[in-house]
Amino acid sequence: MTTIVKCPTCQKAVEWLPENEYRPFCSERCRLIDLGQWADEQFIVPVADEDDDNE
């Protein structure tokens, strides 16, 4: 059974297969759009300050 996921960029249905080199994206275009959003800091991963860990 093939798993179907939504492309994070355009929400198009994408088959999760080893042959799909862009998974979870539907295309290189959607992959590059997502990469650009990370580069522009539209997405961030929260990090705890070192000072907070020592308290």
N, C-alpha and C positions, 0 to 999 in steps of 0.2 A: 504494500500500500504506500503510495506516494504522499508525503506531507506537503500541504499547500500553506504558504505563509503570505502575508501582505507585504509588498515593498514598503520599507519605512518612509520613502520619499513620496511616491505617488499613489500608494495603496493598491496597486495592481496585484492580482493573484500571481504568485510565483511558485513553481514546483521546487522543493528542496531536494535537489539531485546533485551528485558529484560532478556531473557534466555542466551544471550551471555555474560558470566561473564567477558570476557576479552576486551569487546568493549572499545575503538575503535580498539583494536589490534585483530589479528586473532587467537592468541594463547598466552599461558603463556610465551613461549620462546621469542616472539616478545616484550611482555610487559617487561620482564626482561632485554632485550637488551636495550630498551629505558631507563629504570631505571638506568642501568649501565652508560649510556651516561650522564645522569644528574649527577650521583655520581662522574664521572670523570671530571665534569665541561666542557663537550663538548657543552652543552647547558647552557645558562645563561639567566636570566631575568634582563634587565637593570634597574638600580635604580638611581634616582636623588640624588645627594649629598644634605645633609641638608643645607649646606652653600649656594648652588645655589637657594634654595627656599626662603631664607631670603633676598636676594639681591633685 
